Amino acid sequence: MPKIAPIEPKNTRRDFLCQSAFLTIGLVVSGRTVFGAGSLLSADEKPNSLFHGVQIGAITYSFRSLPGSPEQLLQYCVNSGVSAIELMGDSIEDFAGKPVNTFKAPPRINGQRAPLTEEQKKQVADYQKQVADWRAVVSMDKFEEIRKMYHKAGVSIYAFKPNALNANNTDAEVEYALRAAKALGARSVTVELPTDALQTQRLGDFGAKHKIYIGYHAHLQATDTAWDTALAQSPYNSMNLDCGHYIAAGGNNTKESLLALIEAKHDRISSIHIKDRQSKEHSGNNKVWGEGDTPLQEILGLLKQKKYKFPATIELEYDIPAGSDPVQETRKCVEYAKKILDA
């Protein structure tokens, strides 16, 4: 398979903030909005990032430096050519009426979080209880509204990532997260891989109850056996395998072992993340696609060859070059993946 050329960055990062500040205005001025009465794109203008049976998606975390209402996130997806996503939870919960957090954390000291006073800790705990109480009773109407809005614009939601699946969240919050995922049309929720087997058993049991997969995401702790305990506990425990983090961990994690892991666990993977990171031996940095050590060609080629149905999720983490923005860079990643899959 011929080597795909790296994505060409235009300049350096220096002008990025100015560019991104005007992005949303530019989308509206251009007339290519997907929300509002009569403004939906026509059917032939809807995004399509399904190439040769491989669904290329994106996590909306990729647009984290931009304004992030549900309507704005949808616009970014459409303009980057993404037709399926992993949806982060914060702005969606705000849209659904989550209580407003009035607590202001103290400024960092030398880059570190300042310690909280007892009164501040109480404020944080009080707010967390407000959110838990809201999640326990909130209607799913707003989540269904999001699903319909996105579907009408040609964007499906395959995974939902709310901050409601941790050990300190109540059972009612966990069930809320799974009900919300179902209302959004998602097959899975995603969460960082816990170290506590009791927590993965707990989440797996709730996943089985609601028929929603729990996709566990790993960073540099990723190994070929990191998910084994969770996968053995429940058929609804699954892998959200980040291929870039796996390579960056180095050691026994190689290109060959990554491809072997995907083949061995393909029926337990609900989604993967794709980014180009260098290996630990080469500094582990996030790079423009084509400049790192993640075997993107081989990964996507394997998905195409084996007809695996789980989506490959773009997670944009390299520095945005000046004159560009996260939407343009995500679109470049979509086009890069398409070149590989067209080969």
GISULJO-V768139 format. One record per pair of residues at least 6 apart in sequence whose ideal C-beta (glycine too) atoms are under 7 Angstrom apart, sorted by the first residue. I is the first residue (numbers start at 1). J is the second residue. If there is no record, write none. Layout:
[[I/J] [I/J]]
This chain:
[[1/297] [1/301] [1/343] [2/343] [4/290] [4/297] [4/336] [4/339] [4/340] [5/290] [6/288] [6/289] [6/290] [6/291] [7/288] [7/289] [7/290] [7/332] [7/336] [9/288] [9/321] [10/321] [10/322] [10/323] [10/324] [11/321] [11/322] [11/323] [12/321] [12/322] [13/319] [13/320] [13/321] [13/322] [14/322] [15/322] [15/323] [16/320] [16/322] [19/323] [19/324] [19/325] [20/65] [20/66] [20/325] [20/326] [23/66] [23/325] [23/327] [24/66] [24/67] [24/72] [27/33] [27/75] [27/79] [32/79] [33/39] [33/75] [34/40] [34/41] [34/74] [34/75] [34/78] [34/153] [35/71] [35/74] [35/149] [40/152] [40/153] [41/78] [41/153] [46/153] [46/154] [47/77] [47/78] [47/81] [47/82] [47/83] [47/154] [47/155] [48/83] [49/56] [49/57] [49/81] [49/82] [49/83] [49/84] [49/334] [50/83] [51/337] [51/338] [51/341] [51/342] [52/304] [52/341] [53/304] [53/307] [54/300] [54/303] [54/304] [54/312] [54/341] [55/84] [55/311] [55/312] [56/312] [56/314] [56/334] [56/337] [57/82] [57/84] [57/85] [57/86] [57/158] [57/311] [57/312] [57/313] [57/314] [58/77] [58/80] [58/82] [58/85] [58/313] [58/314] [58/330] [59/85] [59/86] [59/88] [59/313] [59/315] [60/73] [60/85] [60/87] [60/88] [61/88] [61/315] [62/314] [62/315] [62/316] [62/326] [62/330] [63/73] [63/76] [63/326] [65/326] [66/72] [66/76] [66/326] [68/91] [69/91] [70/91] [70/92] [70/95] [70/146] [73/91] [74/149] [74/150] [74/153] [74/155] [76/327] [77/85] [77/155] [78/153] [78/155] [79/327] [80/327] [80/330] [80/331] [80/334] [81/331] [81/334] [82/155] [82/330] [82/334] [83/154] [83/155] [83/156] [84/155] [84/156] [84/158] [84/311] [85/155] [85/157] [86/158] [86/159] [86/161] [86/190] [86/271] [86/313] [87/157] [87/160] [87/161] [87/184] [88/161] [89/160] [89/161] [89/162] [89/163] [92/146] [93/162] [95/142] [95/146] [96/138] [96/142] [96/143] [97/138] [97/142] [98/131] [98/134] [99/130] [99/131] [99/134] [101/127] [103/123] [103/124] [103/127] [106/114] [107/114] [108/114] [116/124] [132/170] [132/172] [132/173] [135/164] [135/172] [135/173] [135/176] [136/172] [136/176] [138/176] [140/179] [140/180] [140/183] [143/180] [143/183] [143/184] [144/183] [146/184] [147/157] [147/183] [147/184] [147/185] [150/156] [150/157] [156/185] [157/184] [157/185] [157/186] [158/186] [158/187] [158/271] [158/311] [159/186] [159/188] [159/189] [159/190] [159/215] [159/271] [160/180] [160/181] [160/184] [160/186] [160/189] [161/189] [161/190] [162/177] [162/180] [164/173] [164/174] [164/176] [164/177] [165/174] [165/177] [165/189] [165/191] [165/203] [167/194] [167/196] [167/199] [174/203] [174/206] [175/206] [177/189] [178/189] [178/206] [178/207] [178/210] [178/212] [179/210] [181/189] [181/212] [182/210] [182/212] [187/213] [187/270] [188/212] [188/213] [188/214] [188/215] [188/238] [188/270] [188/271] [189/212] [189/214] [189/215] [190/215] [190/217] [190/240] [191/214] [191/216] [191/217] [192/217] [193/216] [193/217] [193/218] [193/226] [193/227] [194/200] [197/229] [200/229] [200/230] [200/233] [200/237] [201/233] [203/214] [204/214] [204/230] [204/233] [204/234] [204/236] [204/237] [205/234] [207/213] [207/214] [207/234] [207/236] [207/237] [208/234] [208/235] [208/236] [212/236] [213/236] [213/238] [213/270] [214/236] [214/237] [214/238] [215/238] [215/239] [215/240] [215/270] [215/271] [216/227] [216/230] [216/237] [216/239] [216/240] [217/240] [217/242] [218/226] [218/242] [218/245] [219/242] [219/245] [220/245] [220/248] [220/249] [222/242] [222/245] [222/246] [222/249] [222/253] [223/253] [224/257] [224/261] [227/239] [230/237] [231/237] [231/268] [238/268] [238/269] [238/270] [239/265] [239/268] [239/269] [239/270] [240/270] [240/271] [240/273] [241/269] [241/272] [242/273] [243/258] [243/272] [243/273] [243/274] [243/294] [243/299] [244/273] [244/274] [244/275] [244/276] [244/277] [244/294] [245/277] [246/253] [246/258] [247/253] [247/258] [247/277] [247/279] [247/293] [247/294] [248/277] [248/278] [248/279] [248/280] [248/284] [249/280] [250/279] [250/280] [250/281] [251/280] [255/295] [255/298] [258/295] [259/295] [259/298] [259/302] [262/302] [266/306] [266/308] [269/310] [270/310] [271/310] [271/311] [271/313] [272/310] [272/312] [272/313] [273/313] [273/315] [274/296] [274/299] [274/312] [274/313] [274/314] [275/286] [275/294] [275/315] [275/317] [276/287] [276/288] [276/289] [276/290] [276/291] [276/292] [276/294] [276/296] [277/284] [277/285] [277/286] [277/287] [277/292] [277/293] [277/294] [278/284] [278/285] [278/287] [278/292] [278/293] [279/293] [282/293] [286/317] [286/318] [287/318] [288/318] [289/296] [289/333] [289/336] [290/336] [296/340] [297/340] [300/312] [300/337] [300/340] [300/341] [301/340] [303/312] [304/341] [314/330] [314/333] [314/334] [316/326] [316/329] [316/330] [316/333] [320/326] [320/329]]
